[in-house]
Amino acid sequence: MTGKQSPIPPTNMPDRSVDVDRPLTVSVETVRKLTGLGSTTIWGLIRSGRLQVVKLGHRTLVKFDSVERLVDSRSSRSGAL
C-alpha cells in the first residue's frame, strides 16, 4: 500500500445540519412562556392534535415546529384557537 490515501467519496445524502438556535422540542412550560397561552389551552391543543408531542419517560415535550405552525396559522387569520 502506498502512503497516499484515497479521498472519501462524496455522499448523495442531503445536508441535515442541525440549527442549534432552534430546538427540536420544548417543554409545555416553555410553550406557555413563548405563546402567552395558559396550560389548559396548551393541553387542549395537545389533545386535539394541533400541537405534536414526544413522550420521553414521564416528560411530555412539544415539537417546536408544531408550535411555530400554530403561531404562523394564527398570524394569518384572526379568531379563537
Secondary structure, DSSP 4 states (H G I P E B T S, - for coil): --SPPPPPPPP-PPP----TTS-SEEEHHHHHHHH---HHHHHHHHHHTSS-EEEETTEEEEEHHHHHHHHHHHHTS-S--
